[in-house]
Amino acid sequence: SSKGSGGGVSQGGLSPARWRLLSHFSEALESQRELGFEQSDIDDLRRLIAETNVTLLGITMLASTLHLLFEFLTFKSDIDFWKGNKDLTGLSVRGLFMDFIS
């Protein structure tokens, strides 16, 4: 439907930018089939995103990104530690075991 003399076009009440975003998102979800996702999995993900507050999704994405960053930094620190370590002096067996299983 047309918005009058402003020239903006809307698809079912959606702005063109939002329609483009949803269209791209839909294509991205459909491409998940190549990775072995079932249609029910894709529908569940669509429903989860559609029914969840955008602010909550943003906070979740931010927390996930920070977690990934800290995991990377921890792994990098572990590699640097073990690369420069010539023996096991100062390390406890319990600490080594806990680090190994985590």
C-alpha positions in Angstrom: 0.0 0.0 0.0 1.2 3.5 -0.7 1.7 6.1 2.0 0.3 9.0 0.0 2.3 11.8 -1.5 5.4 10.9 0.6 6.3 8.2 -1.9 7.1 5.6 0.8 5.9 2.1 0.1 4.9 -0.3 2.8 4.3 -4.0 2.7 1.6 -5.0 5.1 2.4 -2.1 7.5 6.1 -2.8 7.4 8.7 -0.1 6.4 10.9 -1.1 3.4 13.9 -1.4 5.7 12.1 -3.7 8.1 10.7 -5.8 5.2 14.2 -6.1 3.7 15.6 -7.2 7.1 12.9 -9.8 7.6 13.3 -11.0 4.0 17.1 -11.4 4.5 16.5 -13.1 7.9 14.0 -15.6 6.3 16.5 -16.5 3.5 19.2 -17.0 6.2 17.0 -19.3 8.1 16.1 -21.3 5.0 19.8 -21.8 4.2 20.1 -23.6 7.6 18.5 -26.7 5.9 21.8 -27.3 4.2 23.3 -27.7 7.6 20.8 -30.4 8.6 18.1 -28.4 10.3 14.6 -29.7 10.0 11.7 -27.4 9.1 10.4 -27.7 12.6 13.7 -26.4 14.0 13.6 -23.4 11.6 10.0 -22.7 12.6 10.9 -22.8 16.3 13.8 -20.4 15.8 11.5 -18.0 13.8 8.9 -18.1 16.6 11.6 -17.6 19.3 12.9 -14.5 17.5 9.4 -13.1 16.6 8.0 -13.5 20.2 11.0 -12.2 22.1 11.5 -8.6 23.0 14.1 -7.0 20.7 15.9 -5.4 23.7 16.3 -8.9 25.3 17.6 -10.3 22.0 20.2 -7.5 21.8 21.3 -8.0 25.4 21.6 -11.7 24.8 23.7 -11.2 21.6 25.9 -8.7 23.5 26.5 -11.1 26.4 27.2 -14.0 23.9 29.7 -11.8 22.0 31.5 -10.8 25.3 31.6 -14.4 26.4 33.1 -15.4 23.1 35.7 -12.7 23.4 36.7 -13.6 26.9 36.9 -17.3 26.0 39.3 -16.4 23.1 41.4 -14.2 25.4 41.6 -17.0 28.0 42.6 -19.5 25.3 45.3 -17.2 24.0 46.6 -16.6 27.5 46.8 -20.4 28.1 48.7 -20.9 24.9 51.2 -18.1 25.8 51.6 -19.6 29.3 52.3 -23.2 28.0 54.5 -22.0 25.2 56.8 -20.2 27.6 56.7 -22.9 30.3 59.7 -25.3 30.4 58.6 -27.4 33.4 55.6 -27.9 35.8 57.2 -26.0 38.7 54.5 -24.1 40.7 51.6 -26.0 39.2 49.4 -28.3 41.3 48.2 -31.7 40.0 44.6 -30.7 41.0 44.9 -27.4 39.0 46.2 -29.2 36.0 43.5 -31.8 36.2 40.7 -29.2 36.5 42.1 -27.2 33.6 42.3 -30.4 31.5 38.6 -31.4 32.1 37.2 -27.9 31.7 
